[in-house]
């Protein structure tokens, strides 16, 4: 369990470094939208429920 997670984090970190600022800006915009709109909150809620369902 621990090794795939570590691999995933490593790959994600490298990918984020390669993608750079453009990805960070997109992530920030997405986060802002998610926290400031009703649809964003519903999306976050749905993702949270889905994640809990998968990991439970």
N, CA, C and O atoms as a GROMACS GRO file, in nm:
protein
  224
    1UNK      N    1   0.083  -0.121   0.000
    1UNK     CA    2   0.000   0.000   0.000
    1UNK      C    3   0.086   0.125   0.000
    1UNK      O    4   0.058   0.221  -0.072
    2UNK      N    5   0.193   0.124   0.081
    2UNK     CA    6   0.278   0.242   0.096
    2UNK      C    7   0.359   0.276  -0.028
    2UNK      O    8   0.378   0.393  -0.060
    3UNK      N    9   0.405   0.174  -0.099
    3UNK     CA   10   0.492   0.196  -0.215
    3UNK      C   11   0.419   0.260  -0.333
    3UNK      O   12   0.469   0.358  -0.388
    4UNK      N   13   0.301   0.210  -0.373
    4UNK     CA   14   0.230   0.276  -0.484
    4UNK      C   15   0.196   0.422  -0.454
    4UNK      O   16   0.202   0.507  -0.542
    5UNK      N   17   0.159   0.450  -0.328
    5UNK     CA   18   0.125   0.586  -0.288
    5UNK      C   19   0.247   0.677  -0.302
    5UNK      O   20   0.237   0.789  -0.352
    6UNK      N   21   0.363   0.628  -0.257
    6UNK     CA   22   0.487   0.704  -0.266
    6UNK      C   23   0.522   0.730  -0.412
    6UNK      O   24   0.564   0.841  -0.448
    7UNK      N   25   0.505   0.629  -0.496
    7UNK     CA   26   0.532   0.641  -0.640
    7UNK      C   27   0.440   0.745  -0.702
    7UNK      O   28   0.483   0.828  -0.783
    8UNK      N   29   0.312   0.740  -0.664
    8UNK     CA   30   0.213   0.834  -0.716
    8UNK      C   31   0.250   0.978  -0.678
    8UNK      O   32   0.242   1.068  -0.760
    9UNK      N   33   0.290   0.998  -0.551
    9UNK     CA   34   0.330   1.130  -0.504
    9UNK      C   35   0.453   1.180  -0.579
    9UNK      O   36   0.460   1.296  -0.617
   10UNK      N   37   0.550   1.091  -0.600
   10UNK     CA   38   0.673   1.126  -0.671
   10UNK      C   39   0.643   1.166  -0.815
   10UNK      O   40   0.691   1.270  -0.862
   11UNK      N   41   0.564   1.085  -0.885
   11UNK     CA   42   0.527   1.115  -1.023
   11UNK      C   43   0.450   1.246  -1.031
   11UNK      O   44   0.475   1.328  -1.119
   12UNK      N   45   0.355   1.265  -0.938
   12UNK     CA   46   0.276   1.389  -0.936
   12UNK      C   47   0.365   1.510  -0.912
   12UNK      O   48   0.345   1.615  -0.973
   13UNK      N   49   0.462   1.496  -0.823
   13UNK     CA   50   0.554   1.607  -0.793
   13UNK      C   51   0.637   1.645  -0.916
   13UNK      O   52   0.650   1.763  -0.949
   14UNK      N   53   0.692   1.544  -0.982
   14UNK     CA   54   0.772   1.568  -1.103
   14UNK      C   55   0.686   1.632  -1.212
   14UNK      O   56   0.728   1.727  -1.278
   15UNK      N   57   0.565   1.579  -1.230
   15UNK     CA   58   0.474   1.632  -1.332
   15UNK      C   59   0.438   1.777  -1.303
   15UNK      O   60   0.433   1.859  -1.394
   16UNK      N   61   0.414   1.808  -1.175
   16UNK     CA   62   0.381   1.945  -1.137
   16UNK      C   63   0.499   2.039  -1.161
   16UNK      O   64   0.480   2.151  -1.208
   17UNK      N   65   0.620   1.993  -1.130
   17UNK     CA   66   0.738   2.074  -1.155
   17UNK      C   67   0.756   2.102  -1.304
   17UNK      O   68   0.792   2.213  -1.344
   18UNK      N   69   0.732   1.999  -1.386
   18UNK     CA   70   0.745   2.015  -1.531
   18UNK      C   71   0.635   2.104  -1.588
   18UNK      O   72   0.658   2.182  -1.681
   19UNK      N   73   0.515   2.093  -1.533
   19UNK     CA   74   0.404   2.173  -1.582
   19UNK      C   75   0.415   2.319  -1.539
   19UNK      O   76   0.374   2.410  -1.612
   20UNK      N   77   0.472   2.340  -1.421
   20UNK     CA   78   0.505   2.475  -1.375
   20UNK      C   79   0.388   2.563  -1.340
   20UNK      O   80   0.283   2.517  -1.295
   21UNK      N   81   0.409   2.693  -1.360
   21UNK     CA   82   0.319   2.797  -1.311
   21UNK      C   83   0.180   2.790  -1.374
   21UNK      O   84   0.080   2.821  -1.308
   22UNK      N   85   0.173   2.749  -1.500
   22UNK     CA   86   0.044   2.744  -1.570
   22UNK      C   87  -0.053   2.651  -1.497
   22UNK      O   88  -0.171   2.682  -1.480
   23UNK      N   89  -0.002   2.536  -1.454
   23UNK     CA   90  -0.083   2.441  -1.380
   23UNK      C   91  -0.124   2.497  -1.244
   23UNK      O   92  -0.237   2.477  -1.199
   24UNK      N   93  -0.031   2.566  -1.179
   24UNK     CA   94  -0.059   2.625  -1.049
   24UNK      C   95  -0.171   2.728  -1.060
   24UNK      O   96  -0.260   2.733  -0.974
   25UNK      N   97  -0.166   2.811  -1.164
   25UNK     CA   98  -0.269   2.912  -1.186
   25UNK      C   99  -0.404   2.845  -1.212
   25UNK      O  100  -0.507   2.888  -1.158
   26UNK      N  101  -0.404   2.740  -1.294
   26UNK     CA  102  -0.528   2.668  -1.323
   26UNK      C  103  -0.584   2.606  -1.195
   26UNK      O  104  -0.706   2.609  -1.173
   27UNK      N  105  -0.498   2.549  -1.113
   27UNK     CA  106  -0.540   2.490  -0.986
   27UNK      C  107  -0.598   2.594  -0.892
   27UNK      O  108  -0.698   2.569  -0.824
   28UNK      N  109  -0.535   2.710  -0.889
   28UNK     CA  110  -0.583   2.818  -0.804
   28UNK      C  111  -0.720   2.867  -0.850
   28UNK      O  112  -0.809   2.891  -0.768
   29UNK      N  113  -0.736   2.881  -0.981
   29UNK     CA  114  -0.866   2.923  -1.037
   29UNK      C  115  -0.974   2.821  -1.005
   29UNK      O  116  -1.086   2.858  -0.967
   30UNK      N  117  -0.941   2.693  -1.020
   30UNK     CA  118  -1.035   2.585  -0.993
   30UNK      C  119  -1.074   2.585  -0.845
   30UNK      O  120  -1.192   2.569  -0.811
   31UNK      N  121  -0.975   2.604  -0.758
   31UNK     CA  122  -1.000   2.608  -0.614
   31UNK      C  123  -1.088   2.726  -0.578
   31UNK      O  124  -1.183   2.713  -0.500
   32UNK      N  125  -1.058   2.843  -0.637
   32UNK     CA  126  -1.137   2.964  -0.612
   32UNK      C  127  -1.282   2.942  -0.655
   32UNK      O  128  -1.375   2.977  -0.583
   33UNK      N  129  -1.300   2.884  -0.775
   33UNK     CA  130  -1.434   2.856  -0.826
   33UNK      C  131  -1.507   2.760  -0.732
   33UNK      O  132  -1.624   2.779  -0.699
   34UNK      N  133  -1.435   2.654  -0.690
   34UNK     CA  134  -1.497   2.552  -0.605
   34UNK      C  135  -1.542   2.609  -0.472
   34UNK      O  136  -1.644   2.566  -0.418
   35UNK      N  137  -1.467   2.705  -0.418
   35UNK     CA  138  -1.499   2.759  -0.287
   35UNK      C  139  -1.596   2.877  -0.291
   35UNK      O  140  -1.653   2.914  -0.188
   36UNK      N  141  -1.615   2.936  -0.408
   36UNK     CA  142  -1.699   3.056  -0.416
   36UNK      C  143  -1.833   3.036  -0.484
   36UNK      O  144  -1.916   3.127  -0.485
   37UNK      N  145  -1.857   2.918  -0.543
   37UNK     CA  146  -1.985   2.894  -0.610
   37UNK      C  147  -2.057   2.774  -0.552
   37UNK      O  148  -1.995   2.682  -0.498
   38UNK      N  149  -2.189   2.776  -0.563
   38UNK     CA  150  -2.270   2.664  -0.514
   38UNK      C  151  -2.236   2.536  -0.591
   38UNK      O  152  -2.225   2.429  -0.532
   39UNK      N  153  -2.219   2.548  -0.722
   39UNK     CA  154  -2.183   2.431  -0.803
   39UNK      C  155  -2.048   2.376  -0.760
   39UNK      O  156  -2.027   2.254  -0.759
   40UNK      N  157  -1.957   2.466  -0.725
   40UNK     CA  158  -1.824   2.424  -0.678
   40UNK      C  159  -1.833   2.344  -0.549
   40UNK      O  160  -1.768   2.241  -0.534
   41UNK      N  161  -1.915   2.393  -0.456
   41UNK     CA  162  -1.935   2.322  -0.329
   41UNK      C  163  -1.998   2.185  -0.353
   41UNK      O  164  -1.958   2.087  -0.290
   42UNK      N  165  -2.095   2.178  -0.444
   42UNK     CA  166  -2.160   2.050  -0.476
   42UNK      C  167  -2.059   1.952  -0.538
   42UNK      O  168  -2.060   1.833  -0.509
   43UNK      N  169  -1.972   2.006  -0.625
   43UNK     CA  170  -1.870   1.923  -0.688
   43UNK      C  171  -1.773   1.869  -0.584
   43UNK      O  172  -1.741   1.751  -0.584
   44UNK      N  173  -1.728   1.958  -0.493
   44UNK     CA  174  -1.638   1.916  -0.386
   44UNK      C  175  -1.704   1.810  -0.298
   44UNK      O  176  -1.641   1.712  -0.260
   45UNK      N  177  -1.832   1.832  -0.267
   45UNK     CA  178  -1.906   1.736  -0.186
   45UNK      C  179  -1.916   1.600  -0.254
   45UNK      O  180  -1.897   1.497  -0.191
   46UNK      N  181  -1.946   1.602  -0.384
   46UNK     CA  182  -1.958   1.479  -0.460
   46UNK      C  183  -1.825   1.405  -0.467
   46UNK      O  184  -1.820   1.282  -0.453
   47UNK      N  185  -1.717   1.480  -0.488
   47UNK     CA  186  -1.584   1.420  -0.491
   47UNK      C  187  -1.548   1.361  -0.355
   47UNK      O  188  -1.492   1.252  -0.347
   48UNK      N  189  -1.581   1.433  -0.249
   48UNK     CA  190  -1.554   1.385  -0.114
   48UNK      C  191  -1.628   1.256  -0.084
   48UNK      O  192  -1.570   1.162  -0.030
   49UNK      N  193  -1.756   1.252  -0.119
   49UNK     CA  194  -1.837   1.132  -0.097
   49UNK      C  195  -1.782   1.015  -0.180
   49UNK      O  196  -1.771   0.903  -0.131
   50UNK      N  197  -1.749   1.043  -0.305
   50UNK     CA  198  -1.693   0.940  -0.393
   50UNK      C  199  -1.562   0.885  -0.340
   50UNK      O  200  -1.538   0.764  -0.342
   51UNK      N  201  -1.477   0.975  -0.291
   51UNK     CA  202  -1.347   0.934  -0.237
   51UNK      C  203  -1.365   0.849  -0.113
   51UNK      O  204  -1.300   0.746  -0.097
   52UNK      N  205  -1.455   0.892  -0.024
   52UNK     CA  206  -1.483   0.814   0.098
   52UNK      C  207  -1.539   0.676   0.064
   52UNK      O  208  -1.506   0.576   0.128
   53UNK      N  209  -1.625   0.673  -0.037
   53UNK     CA  210  -1.685   0.546  -0.079
   53UNK      C  211  -1.577   0.450  -0.132
   53UNK      O  212  -1.579   0.331  -0.102
   54UNK      N  213  -1.484   0.504  -0.210
   54UNK     CA  214  -1.378   0.421  -0.268
   54UNK      C  215  -1.278   0.374  -0.164
   54UNK      O  216  -1.227   0.262  -0.172
   55UNK      N  217  -1.249   0.459  -0.066
   55UNK     CA  218  -1.144   0.425   0.031
   55UNK      C  219  -1.197   0.352   0.153
   55UNK      O  220  -1.120   0.292   0.228
   56UNK      N  221  -1.329   0.354   0.173
   56UNK     CA  222  -1.388   0.290   0.292
   56UNK      C  223  -1.380   0.138   0.283
   56UNK      O  224  -1.424   0.068   0.374
   0.00000   0.00000   0.00000
